[in-house]
Amino acid sequence: MTPTPPDPASPVRLFYVDDSGAEETGYIVYSWIECTVTSWANGLLSWFRFRRELYASYRIRPSVELHSTRFIANRGRPSTNLGVNMSWQARHDVAVRALAAIGQCPDLKVGTVYRRTSARRRGYATERDTVYIELVRWLDERLGGAREYGVVVMDGDGTAAGYCDAHRSLRLPTRRIIEDPMFVPAHRSHWVQMADIAAWSAYQSLLRHPGKRFAWDWYDRYLGPSDVNGGPLAL
């Protein structure tokens, strides 16, 4: 097939992806934060404003990683204020403010795809790879329809070969996602930290664990209006 002629005016969209879920529950969740390259700086400036406010109110330095599983579970000492570190309510308030900062930024959109499986061990890992393949195909088709190109950035060190294989399975003549995914550790990327809290909140909205009832509506309330599908999409 003859490759599609390049469109020099085609915008490039960035997708920052992180996963959530657990083998014991069967849920596989991928969430992302997206923006165009021309709105990237505005999106990051909006997050930096939130981080400055976070330091002023809770003494959590902008360099501190906001990792949802540890932070919301009251682990570690993210703040120089002992009272904040010991307070479940303070940590929940920080998480809600983070979600609101994402959802209220006009330059950012979010998305989530998921699947629930009965597979365990290797079967669960295979299903997780399959869901990522379906996500990549879905994004690629969406980019094609919008005449855009896209780049995927993920948490990690690049050792998970399945993610690269998913990108390489796309048909090159019509492919809109550029290259393999780029990998960056979450502690070095504010964008991946944003994707992390989106994925954690999406997972809680789907799982509805009684012990985390406080978070059941976080995704719908704060990110739902910015979700490109209106809410988590089953694949």
N, C-alpha and C positions, 0 to 999 in steps of 0.2 A: 504494500500500500504506500502511496506517495505521502510523505509527511505533510501535515497541515502547515501552510505558509505562516511564519511568525507574524504576530501582530505587534508592532513596536509600541502601540498604545496600551497594550494589555497590562493591567495592574498586577502586582504580586501580593499575595496574601500570606501572612505568617500564621501558623498554627502551633501553639505551645500545648503539648499533650502530656497528661499524666494518667495513671491508672489507679483503680481502687477495687475493692471486692475481696473475697476470701474463699479459699477452697471449701471450708467447712459450711459456708452458707450457699455456695454455688454461684454467687454473683460475680460477674466480670463487668467492670465499668471502665470506660475511657471518657475523660472529659478534656476539653480544650478551651483555651482563650485564643481568640483570633483578632487580627487587625490587618490593615493594609500597610505596606512599607511606609506610605506617606503619613499614616497616623500613628506609627510606632512611637515616635518621640512624645506625642501628646498622651498616649496611653501610659507610658512609663512615668512621665511627669505627674500624672494624676495619682499613680501608685506612690510615688515619692512624697507627695503631699500627705497622703494617708500615713505613711511611715513616720513622717515628722510629727504629725498629730499624735501618733501612737507613742512616740517617745515623750512628748510633752505631757500626755495624760497617764501613761502607764510605765514610763521609763524602760521601754523595750527599744534598744538601739536598732537603727535601720539595717545594720549588718547581721542581726540575729535572724536565723532561718525560722520562718513560721511553718513548721511541719505539723500538719493537722493531727495525725495520730498521736504524736507525743504531746503537742501543745494543749489540745483540748482535753486530753486524758490527765492533765495536771502533772506531767512529767517534766523534769529538768527545771532550770532556773533562767528563763529567758529575760527576766527583768532585774534591774538593780534594786527594785523595791520588793522586799520580802513579802509584804502584804499581797502584792499582785501575784507573786509566785505561788502563794498558798491559797489563793481564792479561785474556786471553780467559777464563780460568777464573773470575775474579772476576765478570766480566759474566754468564757463564752461571749462576753461583750466584745472582746477583741476580735474573735472570729466573725461575729455578726458585722462589725464595722469593716472588716476586710471584704466580706461578701458584698456589702453595700457599696464600698469603694469601686469594686469591679462592676457591679450592676448599674451604677449611676454614671459611669464614664461613657459618653456618647461614642467614643472612638473604639470601644471594645464590644465584641460579641462573644458568646459562649456556646458550647454545645456538649452533648453527652450521648453516647450510645452504650447499650448494655445487653447482656444476655444472662439468663439463669440456667444453669446446667446441673445435672445429677452426676456428671463425670467427676472423678477424683484422681489425685496424683497426676500421672502422665496425661491422663485423659483431660483433666482440667487445664493443664498447661497447653495442650493441643487446642482446646476450645478457646483459650485466651488468645493464642496466635491467630486462630480463625476469625475471631471478632475484630482483631486489629486489621487483618486483611480486608474484611468487609468495610471497616471504617475508611481505610485508604482508598478503596474503590469508590465508596460513596463520596468522599471528598473530591476525588479526581473527576467524577462525573459532574459534580456540582460546579467545580472550577471550569470545566469545559463548557457547561451551559452558560456561565457568566463571562466566558472569554477571558478568564484570569489564569494566572499561574500561582503555584503555592509551594511553600517550604514548611516542612514539619520539624519541630524542635522537641526533643523528649528528654525527660529525666533519665540519667544513666551514664554508663561509661562506654557504651557501644559493643559490649560483649554478647548481647542477646541477638543472635543471628536472625531470628524469626522476623524481627522488625525490618531489617534490610531486605530480606527475601520478599516481604509483602510489597515493598516499593518496586523491586525488580520484576515482579510479576505483571506490572502494568504494561500495556501495549505501547511501545515507544512512539509509533507514528501519531498517536492521539493523546499521549500522556501529558498531563498538566501539573503533576506534582514533580518538582525538580529534585533530582538526586535521592540518595538514601536519607533517612532521618538524621538530623544533626543531634548529637547527644551532649548534654551539659548537666553536671551535678546540681541538684536542687539548691544546695547552699550557696551556689555561685550565680543563681538566676532568680530574680524577682518574678519573672514571667512563669517559670516552672512552679514557684511557690503559689502563685495565683491559681494555676491549673490544679495543683494539689488540693487546695481547699475547695475548689469547685468539684473535683472528683469525690472527695470525702463527703461533701454535702449531698451530692447526687446519690451516692451509695446509701447514706442514711435515709434519704427520702424513699428509696426503693426497699431497703431491708426492714425498716421500721422496728428496730430492736427496742423492746420496752425500756431498757436502761438508757437509751439515747432519745427518748421522746422529745426532749428539748430541741433536737435538731431535725425533726421530721419535716418541718415546713421551711427550713432555711433555704434550700435550693429554689423551691417554687416562689417563695416570697421575695428573695433578693436577686436571683439570677434568672428566674422564669421569663421576665419581660425582655431580657437580652438573649435568650436562647434562640438559636436560629431555627429550631424545630418546635419551639413553644414548650419544650420539656424533653426529658430523656427519651431517646428513640430506641426501641427494641430491634436488634439485628439478628 
